[in-house]
Amino acid sequence: MNIKHTRRSFIQSVSAFGVAGLMPPSVYSQVSSTASNVIRKRAIPGTSEMLPVVGFGSTAAVMQVLQDGPDLLTQLLDTMLSMGASVVDTAPREESIDEAFGKVLQIPRFRDSLFVTSKIGLRRWLAERGVDKEGGIHQIDLTRRFFDRNPADLVQVESMTDIDIHWPTLKELKDRGAARYIGITTSATADHERMEAFMRRENPDFIQVNFSLLEPEAEQRILPLAQDMGMGVLINSPFNGGEFFRVIRGHDLPDWAADFDCETWAQFNLKYILGVSAINTVLTETTRTIHLLDNIGAGFGRLPVAAMRRRIKAHFNSLA
Ligand SMILES: NC(=O)c1ccc[n+]([C@@H]2O[C@H](COP(=O)([O-])OP(=O)(O)OC[C@H]3O[C@@H](n4cnc5c(N)ncnc54)[C@H](OP(=O)(O)O)[C@@H]3O)[C@@H](O)[C@H]2O)c1
Protein backbone atom coordinates (compact mmCIF):
# COMPACT_ATOMS: atom_id res chain seq x y z
CA MET A 1 0.00 0.00 0.00
CA ASN A 2 1.42 3.33 -1.02
CA ILE A 3 0.60 5.77 1.77
CA LYS A 4 1.53 9.40 1.34
CA HIS A 5 2.07 10.97 4.69
CA THR A 6 0.92 14.41 3.74
CA ARG A 7 -0.92 16.99 5.78
CA ARG A 8 -4.01 16.28 3.65
CA SER A 9 -3.92 12.50 4.14
CA PHE A 10 -3.36 12.99 7.86
CA ILE A 11 -6.34 15.30 8.24
CA GLN A 12 -8.46 12.93 6.16
CA SER A 13 -7.51 10.00 8.37
CA VAL A 14 -8.16 11.96 11.56
CA SER A 15 -11.58 12.91 10.24
CA ALA A 16 -12.26 9.31 9.23
CA PHE A 17 -11.55 8.12 12.78
CA GLY A 18 -13.61 10.91 14.22
CA VAL A 19 -10.90 11.83 16.69
CA ALA A 20 -10.22 15.42 15.65
CA GLY A 21 -12.98 16.71 17.86
CA LEU A 22 -11.61 14.74 20.80
CA MET A 23 -8.12 16.17 20.57
CA PRO A 24 -7.04 19.10 22.74
CA PRO A 25 -6.46 22.06 20.40
CA SER A 26 -2.73 22.05 21.14
CA VAL A 27 -2.31 18.43 20.04
CA TYR A 28 -4.40 18.83 16.94
CA SER A 29 -2.68 22.02 15.83
CA GLN A 30 0.73 20.48 16.47
CA VAL A 31 0.19 17.32 14.46
CA SER A 32 -1.76 19.00 11.69
CA SER A 33 0.76 21.83 11.28
CA THR A 34 3.72 19.48 11.16
CA ALA A 35 2.13 16.72 9.11
CA SER A 36 3.12 18.47 5.93
CA ASN A 37 6.59 17.12 6.69
CA VAL A 38 7.39 13.45 6.82
CA ILE A 39 8.04 11.79 10.15
CA ARG A 40 11.71 11.69 11.15
CA LYS A 41 13.42 8.37 10.36
CA ARG A 42 16.81 6.94 11.30
CA ALA A 43 18.75 4.20 9.54
CA ILE A 44 19.34 0.85 11.19
CA PRO A 45 23.15 0.91 11.57
CA GLY A 46 25.00 -0.79 8.73
CA THR A 47 21.92 -0.76 6.48
CA SER A 48 19.92 1.67 4.40
CA GLU A 49 16.67 0.59 6.12
CA MET A 50 15.01 3.55 7.81
CA LEU A 51 12.79 3.30 10.90
CA PRO A 52 10.38 6.06 11.96
CA VAL A 53 11.45 7.42 15.36
CA VAL A 54 8.17 6.83 17.23
CA GLY A 55 6.64 3.36 17.46
CA PHE A 56 3.90 1.49 19.29
CA GLY A 57 4.05 -0.87 22.28
CA SER A 58 1.07 -3.07 21.54
CA THR A 59 0.45 -5.00 24.77
CA ALA A 60 -2.57 -3.19 26.24
CA ALA A 61 -4.40 -2.90 22.91
CA VAL A 62 -3.68 -6.54 22.03
CA MET A 63 -4.98 -7.79 25.37
CA GLN A 64 -8.38 -6.29 24.48
CA VAL A 65 -8.71 -8.00 21.12
CA LEU A 66 -10.30 -11.26 22.29
CA GLN A 67 -12.91 -9.60 24.46
CA ASP A 68 -13.68 -6.45 22.48
CA GLY A 69 -12.75 -7.42 18.93
CA PRO A 70 -10.07 -5.96 16.65
CA ASP A 71 -11.56 -2.48 15.99
CA LEU A 72 -9.47 -0.53 18.51
CA LEU A 73 -6.23 -2.23 17.51
CA THR A 74 -7.00 -1.75 13.82
CA GLN A 75 -7.71 1.93 14.40
CA LEU A 76 -4.45 2.40 16.30
CA LEU A 77 -2.42 0.69 13.57
CA ASP A 78 -4.17 2.72 10.87
CA THR A 79 -3.41 5.88 12.83
CA MET A 80 0.25 4.90 12.88
CA LEU A 81 0.36 4.29 9.15
CA SER A 82 -1.44 7.54 8.39
CA MET A 83 1.30 9.41 10.28
CA GLY A 84 4.15 7.46 8.68
CA ALA A 85 5.00 5.39 11.79
CA SER A 86 5.52 1.64 11.39
CA VAL A 87 7.33 -0.02 14.31
CA VAL A 88 5.16 -2.30 16.50
CA ASP A 89 6.68 -4.06 19.50
CA THR A 90 5.03 -7.34 20.51
CA ALA A 91 5.56 -10.06 23.10
CA PRO A 92 4.05 -13.55 23.21
CA ARG A 93 0.69 -13.83 25.01
CA GLU A 94 -1.87 -16.60 25.35
CA GLU A 95 -2.14 -18.50 22.08
CA SER A 96 -5.75 -17.42 21.48
CA ILE A 97 -4.75 -13.77 21.86
CA ASP A 98 -1.76 -14.03 19.54
CA GLU A 99 -3.88 -15.86 16.99
CA ALA A 100 -6.44 -13.01 17.00
CA PHE A 101 -3.62 -10.43 16.93
CA GLY A 102 -2.03 -12.27 14.01
CA LYS A 103 -5.24 -11.98 11.99
CA VAL A 104 -5.01 -8.19 12.32
CA LEU A 105 -1.31 -8.14 11.42
CA GLN A 106 -2.07 -10.18 8.30
CA ILE A 107 -4.43 -7.54 6.89
CA PRO A 108 -2.50 -6.62 3.72
CA ARG A 109 -1.95 -2.93 4.49
CA PHE A 110 -0.43 -3.87 7.86
CA ARG A 111 1.51 -6.89 6.60
CA ASP A 112 3.13 -4.78 3.88
CA SER A 113 3.94 -1.66 5.91
CA LEU A 114 4.73 -2.53 9.53
CA PHE A 115 8.04 -3.44 11.14
CA VAL A 116 6.92 -5.98 13.76
CA THR A 117 9.17 -7.14 16.56
CA SER A 118 8.60 -10.39 18.44
CA LYS A 119 10.15 -12.05 21.48
CA ILE A 120 10.99 -15.21 23.28
CA GLY A 121 9.11 -14.17 26.35
CA LEU A 122 8.09 -14.93 29.86
CA ARG A 123 4.74 -16.40 28.95
CA ARG A 124 3.16 -18.89 31.31
CA TRP A 125 3.57 -21.55 28.63
CA LEU A 126 7.33 -21.47 29.11
CA ALA A 127 7.14 -21.36 32.88
CA GLU A 128 4.80 -24.35 33.06
CA ARG A 129 7.11 -26.46 30.94
CA GLY A 130 10.35 -25.18 32.43
CA VAL A 131 12.18 -22.54 30.42
CA ASP A 132 14.28 -24.55 28.02
CA LYS A 133 15.59 -24.33 24.49
CA GLU A 134 12.69 -26.33 23.01
CA GLY A 135 10.17 -24.14 24.81
CA GLY A 136 11.70 -21.02 23.28
CA ILE A 137 11.79 -22.56 19.81
CA HIS A 138 8.16 -23.60 20.11
CA GLN A 139 7.22 -20.09 21.17
CA ILE A 140 8.99 -18.51 18.19
CA ASP A 141 7.38 -21.04 15.83
CA LEU A 142 3.92 -20.16 17.16
CA THR A 143 4.50 -16.43 16.76
CA ARG A 144 5.80 -16.95 13.25
CA ARG A 145 2.76 -19.05 12.36
CA PHE A 146 0.22 -16.63 13.89
CA PHE A 147 1.85 -13.47 12.51
CA ASP A 148 2.78 -15.10 9.18
CA ARG A 149 5.79 -12.84 8.69
CA ASN A 150 8.65 -14.59 6.98
CA PRO A 151 11.31 -13.57 7.62
CA ALA A 152 10.48 -12.02 10.99
CA ASP A 153 11.69 -8.42 11.18
CA LEU A 154 13.29 -8.54 14.63
CA VAL A 155 13.23 -11.34 17.24
CA GLN A 156 14.36 -10.46 20.77
CA VAL A 157 15.02 -12.26 24.04
CA GLU A 158 12.62 -10.53 26.43
CA SER A 159 14.29 -9.12 29.54
CA MET A 160 17.38 -11.23 28.69
CA THR A 161 15.70 -14.14 30.46
CA ASP A 162 17.75 -17.34 30.14
CA ILE A 163 19.75 -15.52 27.52
CA ASP A 164 22.41 -18.25 27.27
CA ILE A 165 19.70 -20.77 26.35
CA HIS A 166 17.80 -18.62 23.87
CA TRP A 167 20.51 -16.55 22.16
CA PRO A 168 21.90 -19.52 20.15
CA THR A 169 18.31 -20.17 18.97
CA LEU A 170 18.05 -16.61 17.65
CA LYS A 171 21.43 -16.89 15.92
CA GLU A 172 20.27 -20.10 14.20
CA LEU A 173 17.05 -18.34 13.19
CA LYS A 174 19.00 -15.51 11.58
CA ASP A 175 21.52 -17.87 9.94
CA ARG A 176 18.75 -19.71 8.13
CA GLY A 177 17.09 -16.49 6.99
CA ALA A 178 14.02 -16.75 9.25
CA ALA A 179 14.79 -13.48 11.08
CA ARG A 180 16.28 -10.32 9.60
CA TYR A 181 17.55 -8.92 12.91
CA ILE A 182 17.99 -10.36 16.41
CA GLY A 183 18.33 -8.60 19.73
CA ILE A 184 17.77 -8.40 23.47
CA THR A 185 15.60 -6.30 25.76
CA THR A 186 15.48 -5.02 29.30
CA SER A 187 13.30 -2.48 31.06
CA ALA A 188 15.20 -2.70 34.37
CA THR A 189 18.05 -0.31 35.10
CA ALA A 190 19.54 -2.96 37.41
CA ASP A 191 20.11 -5.09 34.29
CA HIS A 192 22.11 -2.49 32.35
CA GLU A 193 25.47 -3.88 33.46
CA ARG A 194 24.49 -7.34 32.27
CA MET A 195 23.20 -5.84 29.01
CA GLU A 196 26.48 -3.99 28.46
CA ALA A 197 28.52 -7.17 28.99
CA PHE A 198 26.29 -9.04 26.55
CA MET A 199 26.55 -6.28 23.94
CA ARG A 200 30.36 -6.40 24.10
CA ARG A 201 30.41 -10.20 23.87
CA GLU A 202 27.71 -10.97 21.27
CA ASN A 203 27.23 -7.76 19.26
CA PRO A 204 23.43 -8.13 18.78
CA ASP A 205 21.78 -6.31 15.85
CA PHE A 206 19.40 -4.50 18.21
CA ILE A 207 19.02 -3.64 21.85
CA GLN A 208 15.80 -2.46 23.52
CA VAL A 209 16.27 -0.58 26.79
CA ASN A 210 14.41 1.71 29.22
CA PHE A 211 15.34 5.38 28.90
CA SER A 212 13.42 8.57 29.75
CA LEU A 213 13.49 11.69 31.89
CA LEU A 214 12.52 9.45 34.81
CA GLU A 215 15.11 6.77 34.01
CA PRO A 216 18.03 8.56 32.30
CA GLU A 217 20.78 6.03 33.14
CA ALA A 218 21.07 4.34 29.73
CA GLU A 219 22.55 7.52 28.28
CA GLN A 220 25.73 7.07 30.32
CA ARG A 221 27.04 3.80 28.87
CA ILE A 222 24.46 1.68 27.02
CA LEU A 223 23.43 4.17 24.33
CA PRO A 224 26.97 5.39 23.46
CA LEU A 225 28.14 1.78 23.33
CA ALA A 226 25.29 0.81 21.00
CA GLN A 227 26.26 3.69 18.72
CA ASP A 228 29.96 2.77 18.79
CA MET A 229 29.19 -0.87 18.02
CA GLY A 230 26.62 -0.09 15.31
CA MET A 231 23.50 -1.55 16.94
CA GLY A 232 19.90 -0.59 16.33
CA VAL A 233 18.24 0.88 19.43
CA LEU A 234 14.62 0.71 20.57
CA ILE A 235 13.54 2.52 23.75
CA ASN A 236 10.86 1.09 26.04
CA SER A 237 8.92 2.43 29.03
CA PRO A 238 9.29 6.10 28.03
CA PHE A 239 6.52 7.06 30.45
CA ASN A 240 7.30 4.38 33.04
CA GLY A 241 3.88 2.92 32.47
CA GLY A 242 2.24 6.32 33.14
CA GLU A 243 4.34 7.50 36.11
CA PHE A 244 5.67 10.38 34.00
CA PHE A 245 2.19 11.92 33.80
CA ARG A 246 1.76 11.80 37.57
CA VAL A 247 4.92 13.92 37.94
CA ILE A 248 3.91 16.68 35.51
CA ARG A 249 0.21 16.74 36.49
CA GLY A 250 -0.92 20.27 37.43
CA HIS A 251 2.11 21.94 35.83
CA ASP A 252 2.06 24.06 32.68
CA LEU A 253 4.35 23.20 29.83
CA PRO A 254 7.07 25.90 29.75
CA ASP A 255 6.81 28.40 26.88
CA TRP A 256 10.34 27.60 25.70
CA ALA A 257 9.19 24.07 24.72
CA ALA A 258 8.02 25.74 21.49
CA ASP A 259 11.72 26.25 20.63
CA PHE A 260 11.91 22.56 19.76
CA ASP A 261 8.39 22.28 18.30
CA CYS A 262 6.96 20.67 21.42
CA GLU A 263 3.35 21.31 22.39
CA THR A 264 2.56 18.63 24.98
CA TRP A 265 4.16 17.05 28.04
CA ALA A 266 4.35 13.67 26.29
CA GLN A 267 6.40 15.29 23.52
CA PHE A 268 8.58 17.06 26.12
CA ASN A 269 9.73 13.61 27.28
CA LEU A 270 9.78 11.91 23.87
CA LYS A 271 11.76 14.70 22.20
CA TYR A 272 14.24 14.63 25.10
CA ILE A 273 14.67 10.90 24.44
CA LEU A 274 14.96 11.35 20.67
CA GLY A 275 17.63 14.00 21.21
CA VAL A 276 20.02 11.03 21.53
CA SER A 277 21.02 10.21 17.95
CA ALA A 278 21.84 6.55 18.76
CA ILE A 279 18.12 5.86 19.13
CA ASN A 280 16.14 4.48 16.21
CA THR A 281 12.65 4.31 17.73
CA VAL A 282 10.95 5.05 21.03
CA LEU A 283 8.04 2.65 21.73
CA THR A 284 5.03 4.19 23.44
CA GLU A 285 2.14 2.16 24.72
CA THR A 286 -1.42 3.43 24.62
CA THR A 287 -4.98 2.31 24.02
CA ARG A 288 -6.09 5.79 23.00
CA THR A 289 -5.85 7.15 19.47
CA ILE A 290 -5.53 10.70 20.73
CA HIS A 291 -2.47 9.72 22.80
CA LEU A 292 -0.95 7.86 19.89
CA LEU A 293 -1.32 10.96 17.71
CA ASP A 294 0.26 13.05 20.46
CA ASN A 295 3.19 10.63 20.79
CA ILE A 296 3.82 10.27 17.07
CA GLY A 297 3.75 14.08 16.86
CA ALA A 298 7.13 13.96 18.65
CA GLY A 299 8.54 12.50 15.44
CA PHE A 300 7.93 15.77 13.60
CA GLY A 301 9.70 19.12 13.79
CA ARG A 302 12.87 20.08 15.63
CA LEU A 303 14.57 18.07 18.37
CA PRO A 304 16.40 19.55 21.35
CA VAL A 305 20.20 19.60 21.21
CA ALA A 306 22.65 19.39 24.13
CA ALA A 307 22.02 22.70 25.96
CA MET A 308 18.26 22.41 25.53
CA ARG A 309 18.30 18.79 26.70
CA ARG A 310 20.08 19.94 29.90
CA ARG A 311 17.39 22.60 30.38
CA ILE A 312 14.62 20.03 29.88
CA LYS A 313 16.18 17.68 32.41
CA ALA A 314 16.74 20.42 35.01
CA HIS A 315 13.16 21.61 34.62
CA PHE A 316 11.72 18.11 34.90
CA ASN A 317 13.88 17.35 37.95
CA SER A 318 12.53 20.49 39.63
CA LEU A 319 9.01 19.01 39.32
CA ALA A 320 9.80 15.39 40.20
N1 LIG B 1 11.30 -6.13 28.80
C1 LIG B 1 10.69 -5.64 27.73
O1 LIG B 1 10.90 -6.09 26.63
C2 LIG B 1 9.72 -4.49 27.88
C3 LIG B 1 9.34 -4.04 29.16
C4 LIG B 1 8.47 -2.94 29.25
C5 LIG B 1 8.00 -2.34 28.10
N2 LIG B 1 8.37 -2.82 26.87
C6 LIG B 1 7.87 -2.20 25.61
O2 LIG B 1 7.79 -0.79 25.74
C7 LIG B 1 6.45 -0.36 25.49
C8 LIG B 1 6.12 0.89 26.29
O3 LIG B 1 6.46 0.74 27.66
P1 LIG B 1 5.40 0.72 28.87
O4 LIG B 1 4.53 -0.46 28.70
O5 LIG B 1 6.18 0.83 30.14
O6 LIG B 1 4.46 1.98 28.63
P2 LIG B 1 4.75 3.55 28.54
O7 LIG B 1 4.66 3.91 27.09
O8 LIG B 1 5.96 3.95 29.32
O9 LIG B 1 3.48 4.15 29.34
C9 LIG B 1 2.17 3.78 28.99
C10 LIG B 1 1.23 4.60 29.85
O10 LIG B 1 1.30 5.97 29.46
C11 LIG B 1 0.00 6.43 29.07
N3 LIG B 1 0.19 7.30 27.89
C12 LIG B 1 0.79 6.98 26.72
N4 LIG B 1 0.84 8.04 25.90
C13 LIG B 1 0.23 9.06 26.56
C14 LIG B 1 -0.04 10.43 26.24
N5 LIG B 1 0.36 10.96 25.08
N6 LIG B 1 -0.69 11.19 27.17
C15 LIG B 1 -1.07 10.68 28.35
N7 LIG B 1 -0.84 9.39 28.73
C16 LIG B 1 -0.20 8.58 27.84
C17 LIG B 1 -0.79 5.20 28.75
O11 LIG B 1 -2.17 5.38 29.04
P3 LIG B 1 -3.29 5.36 27.88
O12 LIG B 1 -3.47 3.94 27.45
O13 LIG B 1 -4.49 5.95 28.55
O14 LIG B 1 -2.77 6.22 26.77
C18 LIG B 1 -0.21 4.18 29.73
O15 LIG B 1 -0.81 4.31 31.01
C19 LIG B 1 5.61 -1.60 25.83
O16 LIG B 1 4.36 -1.58 25.19
C20 LIG B 1 6.49 -2.72 25.29
O17 LIG B 1 6.35 -2.79 23.87
C21 LIG B 1 9.23 -3.87 26.75
The ligand as an SDF file (V2000), in Angstrom:
LIG
                    3D

 48 52  0  0  0  0  0  0  0  0999 V2000
   11.2960   -6.1260   28.7980 N   0  0  0  0  0  0  0  0  0  0  0  0
   10.6920   -5.6370   27.7350 C   0  0  0  0  0  0  0  0  0  0  0  0
   10.9000   -6.0920   26.6270 O   0  0  0  0  0  0  0  0  0  0  0  0
    9.7200   -4.4890   27.8850 C   0  0  0  0  0  0  0  0  0  0  0  0
    9.3390   -4.0440   29.1590 C   0  0  0  0  0  0  0  0  0  0  0  0
    8.4730   -2.9410   29.2510 C   0  0  0  0  0  0  0  0  0  0  0  0
    7.9980   -2.3350   28.1010 C   0  0  0  0  0  0  0  0  0  0  0  0
    8.3720   -2.8230   26.8720 N   0  0  0  0  0  0  0  0  0  0  0  0
    7.8710   -2.1960   25.6060 C   0  0  0  0  0  0  0  0  0  0  0  0
    7.7860   -0.7930   25.7420 O   0  0  0  0  0  0  0  0  0  0  0  0
    6.4460   -0.3570   25.4950 C   0  0  0  0  0  0  0  0  0  0  0  0
    6.1210    0.8850   26.2900 C   0  0  0  0  0  0  0  0  0  0  0  0
    6.4610    0.7450   27.6630 O   0  0  0  0  0  0  0  0  0  0  0  0
    5.3960    0.7200   28.8740 P   0  0  0  0  0  0  0  0  0  0  0  0
    4.5310   -0.4560   28.7020 O   0  0  0  0  0  0  0  0  0  0  0  0
    6.1770    0.8310   30.1360 O   0  0  0  0  0  0  0  0  0  0  0  0
    4.4610    1.9760   28.6310 O   0  0  0  0  0  0  0  0  0  0  0  0
    4.7510    3.5520   28.5410 P   0  0  0  0  0  0  0  0  0  0  0  0
    4.6580    3.9050   27.0930 O   0  0  0  0  0  0  0  0  0  0  0  0
    5.9580    3.9480   29.3180 O   0  0  0  0  0  0  0  0  0  0  0  0
    3.4760    4.1460   29.3360 O   0  0  0  0  0  0  0  0  0  0  0  0
    2.1710    3.7810   28.9900 C   0  0  0  0  0  0  0  0  0  0  0  0
    1.2270    4.6020   29.8490 C   0  0  0  0  0  0  0  0  0  0  0  0
    1.2980    5.9720   29.4640 O   0  0  0  0  0  0  0  0  0  0  0  0
    0.0050    6.4270   29.0710 C   0  0  0  0  0  0  0  0  0  0  0  0
    0.1890    7.2970   27.8920 N   0  0  0  0  0  0  0  0  0  0  0  0
    0.7950    6.9810   26.7180 C   0  0  0  0  0  0  0  0  0  0  0  0
    0.8430    8.0440   25.9040 N   0  0  0  0  0  0  0  0  0  0  0  0
    0.2250    9.0650   26.5640 C   0  0  0  0  0  0  0  0  0  0  0  0
   -0.0380   10.4290   26.2440 C   0  0  0  0  0  0  0  0  0  0  0  0
    0.3560   10.9610   25.0810 N   0  0  0  0  0  0  0  0  0  0  0  0
   -0.6850   11.1890   27.1670 N   0  0  0  0  0  0  0  0  0  0  0  0
   -1.0740   10.6760   28.3540 C   0  0  0  0  0  0  0  0  0  0  0  0
   -0.8420    9.3870   28.7260 N   0  0  0  0  0  0  0  0  0  0  0  0
   -0.2000    8.5810   27.8390 C   0  0  0  0  0  0  0  0  0  0  0  0
   -0.7940    5.1980   28.7540 C   0  0  0  0  0  0  0  0  0  0  0  0
   -2.1670    5.3760   29.0440 O   0  0  0  0  0  0  0  0  0  0  0  0
   -3.2940    5.3600   27.8820 P   0  0  0  0  0  0  0  0  0  0  0  0
   -3.4680    3.9390   27.4540 O   0  0  0  0  0  0  0  0  0  0  0  0
   -4.4940    5.9460   28.5520 O   0  0  0  0  0  0  0  0  0  0  0  0
   -2.7730    6.2250   26.7740 O   0  0  0  0  0  0  0  0  0  0  0  0
   -0.2130    4.1800   29.7260 C   0  0  0  0  0  0  0  0  0  0  0  0
   -0.8090    4.3130   31.0070 O   0  0  0  0  0  0  0  0  0  0  0  0
    5.6110   -1.6010   25.8270 C   0  0  0  0  0  0  0  0  0  0  0  0
    4.3630   -1.5780   25.1950 O   0  0  0  0  0  0  0  0  0  0  0  0
    6.4930   -2.7200   25.2910 C   0  0  0  0  0  0  0  0  0  0  0  0
    6.3520   -2.7920   23.8750 O   0  0  0  0  0  0  0  0  0  0  0  0
    9.2330   -3.8720   26.7540 C   0  0  0  0  0  0  0  0  0  0  0  0
  1  2  1  0
  2  3  2  0
  2  4  1  0
  4  5  1  0
  4 48  2  0
  5  6  2  0
  6  7  1  0
  7  8  2  0
  8  9  1  0
  8 48  1  0
  9 10  1  0
  9 46  1  0
 10 11  1  0
 11 12  1  0
 11 44  1  0
 12 13  1  0
 13 14  1  0
 14 15  2  0
 14 16  1  0
 14 17  1  0
 17 18  1  0
 18 19  2  0
 18 20  1  0
 18 21  1  0
 21 22  1  0
 22 23  1  0
 23 24  1  0
 23 42  1  0
 24 25  1  0
 25 26  1  0
 25 36  1  0
 26 27  1  0
 26 35  1  0
 27 28  2  0
 28 29  1  0
 29 30  1  0
 29 35  2  0
 30 31  1  0
 30 32  2  0
 32 33  1  0
 33 34  2  0
 34 35  1  0
 36 37  1  0
 36 42  1  0
 37 38  1  0
 38 39  2  0
 38 40  1  0
 38 41  1  0
 42 43  1  0
 44 45  1  0
 44 46  1  0
 46 47  1  0
M  CHG  2   8   1  16  -1
M  END
$$$$
